[in-house]
């Protein structure tokens, strides 16, 4: 445990920042799950709404620093593929 006052403050600040980053990252995961359930239901309006909110959350998480920019780009790409797959007609062999 730190004895120096400034280091004690830094430890407390780091913990607050870590918890905020976890909240932001968790919100991104929640929105991705909402998008997946909307795709499973097949409701086009709900899919568009959930996709837009997911993209907004990811962009904010990257800007905040809770997600690396490449991780954010990967999540947005996966969401776009999910949405595109939902709108594409099913293949019948």
MODELLER restraints for C-alpha pairs under 7 A, 6 or more apart:
rsr = mdl.restraints
at = mdl.atoms
rsr.add(forms.Gaussian(group=physical.xy_distance, feature=features.Distance(at['CA:2:A'], at['CA:8:A']), mean=5.94, stdev=0.5))
rsr.add(forms.Gaussian(group=physical.xy_distance, feature=features.Distance(at['CA:21:A'], at['CA:66:A']), mean=4.77, stdev=0.5))
rsr.add(forms.Gaussian(group=physical.xy_distance, feature=features.Distance(at['CA:24:A'], at['CA:61:A']), mean=6.13, stdev=0.5))
rsr.add(forms.Gaussian(group=physical.xy_distance, feature=features.Distance(at['CA:24:A'], at['CA:66:A']), mean=6.61, stdev=0.5))
rsr.add(forms.Gaussian(group=physical.xy_distance, feature=features.Distance(at['CA:25:A'], at['CA:61:A']), mean=6.92, stdev=0.5))
rsr.add(forms.Gaussian(group=physical.xy_distance, feature=features.Distance(at['CA:25:A'], at['CA:66:A']), mean=6.45, stdev=0.5))
rsr.add(forms.Gaussian(group=physical.xy_distance, feature=features.Distance(at['CA:28:A'], at['CA:54:A']), mean=6.57, stdev=0.5))
rsr.add(forms.Gaussian(group=physical.xy_distance, feature=features.Distance(at['CA:28:A'], at['CA:57:A']), mean=5.93, stdev=0.5))
rsr.add(forms.Gaussian(group=physical.xy_distance, feature=features.Distance(at['CA:28:A'], at['CA:58:A']), mean=6.15, stdev=0.5))
rsr.add(forms.Gaussian(group=physical.xy_distance, feature=features.Distance(at['CA:31:A'], at['CA:50:A']), mean=6.99, stdev=0.5))
rsr.add(forms.Gaussian(group=physical.xy_distance, feature=features.Distance(at['CA:31:A'], at['CA:54:A']), mean=5.39, stdev=0.5))
rsr.add(forms.Gaussian(group=physical.xy_distance, feature=features.Distance(at['CA:32:A'], at['CA:54:A']), mean=6.39, stdev=0.5))
rsr.add(forms.Gaussian(group=physical.xy_distance, feature=features.Distance(at['CA:34:A'], at['CA:50:A']), mean=6.70, stdev=0.5))
rsr.add(forms.Gaussian(group=physical.xy_distance, feature=features.Distance(at['CA:35:A'], at['CA:47:A']), mean=6.22, stdev=0.5))
rsr.add(forms.Gaussian(group=physical.xy_distance, feature=features.Distance(at['CA:35:A'], at['CA:50:A']), mean=5.30, stdev=0.5))
rsr.add(forms.Gaussian(group=physical.xy_distance, feature=features.Distance(at['CA:35:A'], at['CA:51:A']), mean=6.18, stdev=0.5))
rsr.add(forms.Gaussian(group=physical.xy_distance, feature=features.Distance(at['CA:38:A'], at['CA:46:A']), mean=6.07, stdev=0.5))
rsr.add(forms.Gaussian(group=physical.xy_distance, feature=features.Distance(at['CA:38:A'], at['CA:47:A']), mean=5.33, stdev=0.5))
rsr.add(forms.Gaussian(group=physical.xy_distance, feature=features.Distance(at['CA:39:A'], at['CA:47:A']), mean=6.06, stdev=0.5))
rsr.add(forms.Gaussian(group=physical.xy_distance, feature=features.Distance(at['CA:39:A'], at['CA:86:A']), mean=6.01, stdev=0.5))
rsr.add(forms.Gaussian(group=physical.xy_distance, feature=features.Distance(at['CA:55:A'], at['CA:76:A']), mean=6.30, stdev=0.5))
rsr.add(forms.Gaussian(group=physical.xy_distance, feature=features.Distance(at['CA:58:A'], at['CA:72:A']), mean=5.78, stdev=0.5))
rsr.add(forms.Gaussian(group=physical.xy_distance, feature=features.Distance(at['CA:61:A'], at['CA:67:A']), mean=5.56, stdev=0.5))
rsr.add(forms.Gaussian(group=physical.xy_distance, feature=features.Distance(at['CA:62:A'], at['CA:68:A']), mean=5.95, stdev=0.5))
rsr.add(forms.Gaussian(group=physical.xy_distance, feature=features.Distance(at['CA:62:A'], at['CA:69:A']), mean=5.57, stdev=0.5))
rsr.add(forms.Gaussian(group=physical.xy_distance, feature=features.Distance(at['CA:62:A'], at['CA:72:A']), mean=6.25, stdev=0.5))
